[in-house]
């Protein structure tokens, strides 16, 4: 709703506005699933689009770990979220847990050990896959410089892993480079613009709004973003059937707006997006105007 804000204060203030006209994440609301039906959201990738030595065995139809869900976050106007889950794999002698893994880049599966450096996610700028007449890129173009990433997460562990109890939400803004991130390796920071990294607790298996600030590390030009979402922060951690739902990923851009105050002590400001009022100010929004008077 567009609102006129009147701030009541006797000093000049700076209001932090959250603009929505900056670059956002394609299909960040997970409403489009035409690439592989209910098995993979458009613009995102998982094991069925992986490359590497074990790509063909990392994913089979019966071993899906991504699915469209109608369990949406509170207050959502959409119809779907994305569910990812962990599964158990028989690795000759022992059983290991393969965490659910959703990425805006591509999964590289080249080693049997989950913690091996040959297993990682990366931005494959020249890579893409095609299915049902739809082309899915394996790198996500992105030129913004947001202040934070916000996502709605519902993490439902199947039991407790006391050593590794957290799900993972990470994002890396980088330049024109096939940026790599994994448990035991990451590309040179010379290609990195900013990072946002979060360990996500279960919150009792309830939906939660997770906000992750970006830390900027260089002035290189942003051209891509690599977002990784997993059922556990540790490869092989967690339990079979650990489930994570994600919905409405959004980039937040904070912009300060100076609002001078005249001698009467109040001023008005028209905004068509959300804003944070500074401490010491009182804000109202107009609901009606009659004969020149605002209610």
C-alpha positions as CSV (number, residue, x, y, z in Angstrom):
1,X,0.0,0.0,0.0
2,X,1.3,3.5,-0.8
3,X,1.4,5.6,2.3
4,X,2.1,9.2,3.2
5,X,4.3,9.3,6.3
6,X,4.3,12.2,8.7
7,X,7.2,12.1,11.1
8,X,6.8,14.1,14.4
9,X,10.1,15.3,15.7
10,X,12.0,18.6,16.4
11,X,15.2,17.6,14.7
12,X,16.1,16.6,11.1
13,X,16.0,12.8,10.7
14,X,17.3,10.2,8.3
15,X,14.7,7.5,7.4
16,X,16.0,4.2,6.1
17,X,14.0,3.2,3.1
18,X,13.8,-0.3,1.6
19,X,13.7,0.1,-2.1
20,X,12.3,-2.7,-4.3
21,X,13.5,-1.4,-7.7
22,X,16.9,-3.0,-7.5
23,X,18.0,-6.4,-8.9
24,X,16.2,-9.4,-7.3
25,X,16.6,-13.1,-7.6
26,X,14.8,-14.8,-10.6
27,X,12.1,-17.2,-9.3
28,X,13.1,-16.3,-5.8
29,X,9.4,-16.9,-4.8
30,X,9.6,-20.5,-6.3
31,X,6.4,-20.1,-8.2
32,X,7.7,-21.4,-11.6
33,X,8.3,-25.1,-12.1
34,X,8.2,-25.7,-15.9
35,X,11.7,-27.0,-16.3
36,X,11.2,-30.4,-14.6
37,X,7.6,-30.3,-13.4
38,X,7.4,-30.5,-9.6
39,X,11.0,-31.8,-9.3
40,X,13.1,-28.6,-9.8
41,X,12.3,-24.9,-9.8
42,X,13.3,-22.9,-12.8
43,X,16.6,-21.0,-12.4
44,X,17.8,-23.3,-9.7
45,X,19.8,-26.6,-9.7
46,X,20.3,-29.7,-7.7
47,X,21.7,-33.2,-8.2
48,X,19.8,-33.9,-11.4
49,X,21.8,-31.2,-13.2
50,X,25.2,-32.0,-11.5
51,X,28.4,-32.6,-13.4
52,X,31.6,-34.5,-12.3
53,X,32.6,-38.1,-12.1
54,X,29.7,-39.2,-10.0
55,X,27.0,-37.0,-11.5
56,X,25.2,-39.9,-13.1
57,X,25.0,-41.8,-9.8
58,X,24.4,-38.8,-7.7
59,X,20.9,-38.5,-9.0
60,X,18.3,-41.0,-10.1
61,X,14.6,-40.4,-10.4
62,X,13.8,-42.5,-7.3
63,X,16.4,-40.6,-5.3
64,X,14.9,-37.1,-5.8
65,X,15.8,-34.6,-3.1
66,X,13.9,-31.5,-4.4
67,X,10.2,-31.1,-4.7
68,X,7.5,-28.4,-5.2
69,X,5.5,-27.9,-2.0
70,X,2.2,-26.2,-1.2
71,X,3.5,-25.5,2.4
72,X,4.1,-21.7,2.0
73,X,5.4,-19.2,4.5
74,X,2.9,-17.3,6.7
75,X,1.2,-14.4,4.8
76,X,2.3,-15.6,1.4
77,X,0.3,-14.7,-1.7
78,X,2.0,-17.4,-3.6
79,X,1.1,-21.1,-4.1
80,X,4.4,-22.9,-3.7
81,X,7.6,-23.2,-1.8
82,X,10.6,-25.5,-2.5
83,X,11.3,-28.5,-0.3
84,X,14.7,-30.2,-0.1
85,X,15.6,-33.2,2.0
86,X,18.4,-35.5,3.0
87,X,18.6,-39.2,2.0
88,X,20.7,-42.1,3.1
89,X,23.2,-43.7,0.7
90,X,24.8,-47.2,1.1
91,X,28.5,-46.6,0.5
92,X,29.9,-50.1,0.4
93,X,30.7,-50.5,4.2
94,X,28.9,-47.7,5.9
95,X,25.8,-45.6,5.3
96,X,26.2,-41.9,4.8
97,X,23.7,-39.0,4.6
98,X,23.5,-37.0,1.4
99,X,22.2,-33.6,2.4
100,X,19.6,-31.8,0.3
101,X,21.4,-29.3,-1.8
102,X,19.8,-26.5,-3.9
103,X,22.0,-23.9,-5.7
104,X,21.8,-21.1,-8.2
105,X,24.9,-22.5,-9.7
106,X,25.8,-26.2,-10.4
107,X,26.8,-29.1,-8.2
108,X,30.1,-30.8,-9.0
109,X,30.1,-34.4,-7.8
110,X,33.5,-35.9,-8.3
111,X,34.3,-37.8,-5.0
112,X,32.6,-40.5,-2.8
113,X,33.5,-38.7,0.4
114,X,31.1,-35.9,1.2
115,X,33.9,-33.7,2.6
116,X,36.2,-34.2,-0.3
117,X,37.4,-31.1,-2.0
118,X,36.2,-32.4,-5.4
119,X,32.6,-32.0,-4.3
120,X,31.4,-28.4,-4.4
121,X,28.9,-25.9,-5.9
122,X,30.0,-23.4,-8.5
123,X,28.8,-20.8,-11.0
124,X,29.1,-22.5,-14.3
125,X,28.8,-19.4,-16.6
126,X,29.0,-21.4,-19.8
127,X,26.8,-24.3,-18.6
128,X,23.1,-24.8,-18.9
129,X,20.7,-27.7,-19.2
130,X,17.5,-28.1,-21.2
131,X,14.3,-30.0,-20.3
132,X,10.7,-29.7,-21.5
133,X,11.8,-27.0,-23.9
134,X,13.1,-24.8,-21.0
135,X,16.8,-23.9,-20.6
136,X,18.0,-23.7,-17.0
137,X,21.2,-21.7,-16.6
138,X,23.9,-23.0,-14.2
139,X,25.0,-19.5,-13.1
140,X,22.8,-16.7,-11.9
141,X,23.5,-13.2,-13.3
142,X,23.3,-10.5,-10.7
143,X,24.6,-6.9,-10.7
144,X,23.2,-5.5,-7.4
145,X,24.9,-4.6,-4.2
146,X,22.2,-5.4,-1.6
147,X,22.6,-4.9,2.2
148,X,21.1,-8.3,3.1
149,X,19.4,-11.4,1.9
150,X,16.1,-12.4,3.4
151,X,14.5,-15.8,3.0
152,X,11.7,-17.7,4.7
153,X,12.9,-21.0,6.0
154,X,11.2,-24.0,7.6
155,X,13.7,-26.5,8.8
156,X,12.4,-29.8,10.1
157,X,15.2,-32.2,11.2
158,X,14.4,-35.9,11.5
159,X,15.9,-36.4,14.9
160,X,18.9,-34.6,16.4
161,X,22.5,-34.4,15.2
162,X,24.0,-32.6,18.2
163,X,27.4,-32.1,16.4
164,X,25.8,-30.6,13.3
165,X,22.3,-29.2,14.1
166,X,22.1,-26.4,11.5
167,X,20.8,-26.0,8.0
168,X,22.7,-23.7,5.6
169,X,21.9,-20.6,3.7
170,X,24.9,-18.9,1.9
171,X,25.2,-16.4,-0.9
172,X,28.3,-15.1,-2.8
173,X,28.3,-12.1,-5.1
174,X,31.2,-12.3,-7.5
175,X,32.7,-11.1,-10.8
176,X,32.8,-12.7,-14.2
177,X,34.3,-16.0,-13.0
178,X,33.3,-19.6,-12.3
179,X,33.3,-19.0,-8.5
180,X,33.6,-22.2,-6.4
181,X,32.4,-22.8,-2.8
182,X,32.5,-26.0,-0.9
183,X,33.3,-27.4,2.6
184,X,37.0,-27.6,2.0
185,X,37.6,-25.0,-0.7
186,X,36.6,-21.6,-2.1
187,X,37.7,-19.5,-5.0
188,X,40.2,-16.7,-4.5
189,X,38.7,-13.7,-2.7
190,X,39.9,-11.5,-5.6
191,X,36.8,-12.6,-7.5
192,X,34.5,-12.1,-4.5
193,X,32.4,-8.9,-4.1
194,X,30.4,-9.9,-0.9
195,X,29.4,-12.9,1.1
196,X,26.3,-13.7,3.3
197,X,26.5,-16.9,5.4
198,X,24.0,-18.2,7.9
199,X,23.6,-21.3,10.1
200,X,19.8,-21.9,10.4
201,X,18.4,-23.4,13.6
202,X,15.2,-25.5,13.4
203,X,13.0,-23.0,15.3
204,X,10.8,-25.9,16.4
205,X,10.1,-26.8,12.8
206,X,8.2,-23.6,12.2
207,X,8.5,-21.1,9.4
208,X,11.0,-18.2,10.2
209,X,12.1,-15.1,8.4
210,X,15.9,-15.3,8.1
211,X,17.8,-12.2,7.4
212,X,21.5,-12.5,6.5
213,X,23.7,-9.3,6.0
214,X,26.2,-9.1,3.2
215,X,29.8,-8.4,4.1
216,X,31.6,-6.6,1.3
217,X,35.2,-7.6,0.7
218,X,36.2,-5.8,-2.5
219,X,35.2,-3.3,-5.1
220,X,35.2,-5.6,-8.1
221,X,32.1,-5.4,-10.3
222,X,29.3,-7.7,-9.3
223,X,28.1,-9.9,-12.2
224,X,26.9,-13.2,-10.7
225,X,25.5,-14.6,-7.4
226,X,26.0,-18.1,-6.1
227,X,23.3,-19.0,-3.6
228,X,23.5,-22.4,-1.8
229,X,20.8,-23.9,0.5
230,X,21.3,-27.2,2.2
231,X,19.8,-29.3,4.9
232,X,23.0,-29.3,6.9
233,X,26.1,-27.0,7.2
234,X,28.3,-30.1,7.3
235,X,28.6,-32.5,4.4
236,X,27.2,-35.9,5.6
237,X,25.7,-34.3,8.7
238,X,22.2,-34.6,9.8
239,X,19.8,-37.5,9.3
240,X,17.9,-39.2,6.5
241,X,14.7,-37.3,5.7
242,X,15.8,-34.0,7.3
243,X,13.6,-31.5,5.4
244,X,14.0,-27.8,4.6
245,X,11.4,-25.6,3.0
246,X,12.5,-22.3,1.4
247,X,10.2,-19.5,0.2
248,X,10.4,-15.9,-1.0
249,X,14.1,-15.1,-1.2
250,X,14.5,-11.3,-1.5
251,X,17.4,-8.9,-1.6
252,X,17.1,-5.8,0.7
253,X,18.7,-2.5,-0.3
254,X,18.8,0.2,2.4
255,X,18.8,3.8,1.3
256,X,18.9,6.7,3.8
257,X,16.6,9.7,3.0
258,X,17.2,13.0,4.8
259,X,14.0,14.6,6.0
260,X,14.5,18.2,7.2
261,X,12.1,19.5,9.8
262,X,10.6,23.0,9.6
263,X,10.0,25.1,12.7
264,X,6.5,23.6,13.2
265,X,8.2,20.3,14.2
266,X,6.7,18.0,11.6
267,X,7.1,17.1,8.0
268,X,5.6,14.7,5.5
269,X,7.1,12.2,3.2
270,X,5.5,10.1,0.4
271,X,6.9,6.5,0.0
272,X,5.6,3.6,-1.9
273,X,7.8,1.0,-0.1
274,X,8.6,0.1,3.4
275,X,10.8,2.4,5.6
276,X,12.4,2.2,9.0
277,X,11.7,5.2,11.3
278,X,14.7,6.3,13.3
279,X,14.8,6.3,17.1
280,X,13.2,9.5,18.6
281,X,10.7,10.0,15.8
282,X,7.0,9.2,15.7
283,X,5.5,8.3,12.4
284,X,1.9,8.2,11.2
285,X,0.4,7.3,7.9
286,X,-2.5,9.1,6.4
287,X,-5.8,7.2,5.9
288,X,-8.0,10.0,4.8
289,X,-8.0,13.6,3.8
290,X,-11.0,15.9,4.0
291,X,-11.2,19.6,3.4
292,X,-7.4,19.9,3.5
293,X,-7.1,18.0,6.8
294,X,-5.3,14.7,7.1
295,X,-6.7,11.9,9.4
